[in-house]
Amino acid sequence: MDLRKLKTLIDLVSESNVSELEITEAEGKVRIVKGGYAAPAPVAYASAPAAVAAAPVVAPPPPAPSAAEVAAATAQAEAKFIKSPMVGTFYRSASPGGKPFVEVGSTINAGEPVCIIEAMKIMNEIEADLGGKIARILCENGQAVEFGQPLFVLE
């Protein structure tokens, strides 16, 4: 649609009682809406044909999970976590450069210290609430942690 034709349509809408005009041609679609007193009539121009715009979009169904994905999800659901009992900063050892309380592969019992969480300048030693073997350490030294956030994964 050329510019002169578009200007003519805008003038037609602004001088008439029509508040909205939409025209579809082979090369695209034009929609003119009469605005309030202060704003000129906005013009929207789309180059896609109307038939494409009106077609409903149907999402394909998600693929079925593989056996490996099902096994991983089951293992994660059965995994045991040691979670943070407070908001603070996570530390793996009692002092900077010190030996970490636990490493991946360490076997721990309930009640053993596993980390320190600093909250309001107080160092809180966190004890394991259950025993097991440390499979993963989910936090980095000096990382901020939230209440209930998993810190360790146990096997």
Secondary structure as a PSIPRED ss2 file (coil, helix, strand):
# PSIPRED VFORMAT (PSIPRED V4.0)

   1 M C   1.000  0.000  0.000
   2 D C   1.000  0.000  0.000
   3 L H   0.000  1.000  0.000
   4 R H   0.000  1.000  0.000
   5 K H   0.000  1.000  0.000
   6 L H   0.000  1.000  0.000
   7 K H   0.000  1.000  0.000
   8 T H   0.000  1.000  0.000
   9 L H   0.000  1.000  0.000
  10 I H   0.000  1.000  0.000
  11 D H   0.000  1.000  0.000
  12 L H   0.000  1.000  0.000
  13 V H   0.000  1.000  0.000
  14 S H   0.000  1.000  0.000
  15 E H   0.000  1.000  0.000
  16 S C   1.000  0.000  0.000
  17 N C   1.000  0.000  0.000
  18 V C   1.000  0.000  0.000
  19 S C   1.000  0.000  0.000
  20 E E   0.000  0.000  1.000
  21 L E   0.000  0.000  1.000
  22 E E   0.000  0.000  1.000
  23 I E   0.000  0.000  1.000
  24 T E   0.000  0.000  1.000
  25 E E   0.000  0.000  1.000
  26 A C   1.000  0.000  0.000
  27 E C   1.000  0.000  0.000
  28 G E   0.000  0.000  1.000
  29 K E   0.000  0.000  1.000
  30 V E   0.000  0.000  1.000
  31 R E   0.000  0.000  1.000
  32 I E   0.000  0.000  1.000
  33 V E   0.000  0.000  1.000
  34 K C   1.000  0.000  0.000
  35 G C   1.000  0.000  0.000
  36 G C   1.000  0.000  0.000
  37 Y C   1.000  0.000  0.000
  38 A C   1.000  0.000  0.000
  39 A C   1.000  0.000  0.000
  40 P C   1.000  0.000  0.000
  41 A C   1.000  0.000  0.000
  42 P C   1.000  0.000  0.000
  43 V E   0.000  0.000  1.000
  44 A E   0.000  0.000  1.000
  45 Y E   0.000  0.000  1.000
  46 A E   0.000  0.000  1.000
  47 S C   1.000  0.000  0.000
  48 A C   1.000  0.000  0.000
  49 P C   1.000  0.000  0.000
  50 A H   0.000  1.000  0.000
  51 A H   0.000  1.000  0.000
  52 V H   0.000  1.000  0.000
  53 A H   0.000  1.000  0.000
  54 A H   0.000  1.000  0.000
  55 A C   1.000  0.000  0.000
  56 P C   1.000  0.000  0.000
  57 V C   1.000  0.000  0.000
  58 V C   1.000  0.000  0.000
  59 A C   1.000  0.000  0.000
  60 P C   1.000  0.000  0.000
  61 P C   1.000  0.000  0.000
  62 P C   1.000  0.000  0.000
  63 P C   1.000  0.000  0.000
  64 A C   1.000  0.000  0.000
  65 P C   1.000  0.000  0.000
  66 S C   1.000  0.000  0.000
  67 A H   0.000  1.000  0.000
  68 A H   0.000  1.000  0.000
  69 E H   0.000  1.000  0.000
  70 V H   0.000  1.000  0.000
  71 A H   0.000  1.000  0.000
  72 A H   0.000  1.000  0.000
  73 A H   0.000  1.000  0.000
  74 T H   0.000  1.000  0.000
  75 A H   0.000  1.000  0.000
  76 Q H   0.000  1.000  0.000
  77 A H   0.000  1.000  0.000
  78 E H   0.000  1.000  0.000
  79 A C   1.000  0.000  0.000
  80 K E   0.000  0.000  1.000
  81 F E   0.000  0.000  1.000
  82 I E   0.000  0.000  1.000
  83 K E   0.000  0.000  1.000
  84 S C   1.000  0.000  0.000
  85 P C   1.000  0.000  0.000
  86 M C   1.000  0.000  0.000
  87 V C   1.000  0.000  0.000
  88 G E   0.000  0.000  1.000
  89 T E   0.000  0.000  1.000
  90 F E   0.000  0.000  1.000
  91 Y E   0.000  0.000  1.000
  92 R C   1.000  0.000  0.000
  93 S E   0.000  0.000  1.000
  94 A C   1.000  0.000  0.000
  95 S C   1.000  0.000  0.000
  96 P C   1.000  0.000  0.000
  97 G C   1.000  0.000  0.000
  98 G C   1.000  0.000  0.000
  99 K C   1.000  0.000  0.000
 100 P E   0.000  0.000  1.000
 101 F C   1.000  0.000  0.000
 102 V C   1.000  0.000  0.000
 103 E C   1.000  0.000  0.000
 104 V C   1.000  0.000  0.000
 105 G C   1.000  0.000  0.000
 106 S C   1.000  0.000  0.000
 107 T E   0.000  0.000  1.000
 108 I E   0.000  0.000  1.000
 109 N C   1.000  0.000  0.000
 110 A C   1.000  0.000  0.000
 111 G C   1.000  0.000  0.000
 112 E C   1.000  0.000  0.000
 113 P E   0.000  0.000  1.000
 114 V E   0.000  0.000  1.000
 115 C E   0.000  0.000  1.000
 116 I E   0.000  0.000  1.000
 117 I E   0.000  0.000  1.000
 118 E E   0.000  0.000  1.000
 119 A E   0.000  0.000  1.000
 120 M C   1.000  0.000  0.000
 121 K C   1.000  0.000  0.000
 122 I E   0.000  0.000  1.000
 123 M E   0.000  0.000  1.000
 124 N E   0.000  0.000  1.000
 125 E E   0.000  0.000  1.000
 126 I E   0.000  0.000  1.000
 127 E E   0.000  0.000  1.000
 128 A C   1.000  0.000  0.000
 129 D C   1.000  0.000  0.000
 130 L C   1.000  0.000  0.000
 131 G C   1.000  0.000  0.000
 132 G E   0.000  0.000  1.000
 133 K E   0.000  0.000  1.000
 134 I E   0.000  0.000  1.000
 135 A E   0.000  0.000  1.000
 136 R E   0.000  0.000  1.000
 137 I E   0.000  0.000  1.000
 138 L C   1.000  0.000  0.000
 139 C C   1.000  0.000  0.000
 140 E C   1.000  0.000  0.000
 141 N C   1.000  0.000  0.000
 142 G C   1.000  0.000  0.000
 143 Q C   1.000  0.000  0.000
 144 A E   0.000  0.000  1.000
 145 V E   0.000  0.000  1.000
 146 E C   1.000  0.000  0.000
 147 F C   1.000  0.000  0.000
 148 G C   1.000  0.000  0.000
 149 Q C   1.000  0.000  0.000
 150 P E   0.000  0.000  1.000
 151 L E   0.000  0.000  1.000
 152 F E   0.000  0.000  1.000
 153 V E   0.000  0.000  1.000
 154 L E   0.000  0.000  1.000
 155 E C   1.000  0.000  0.000
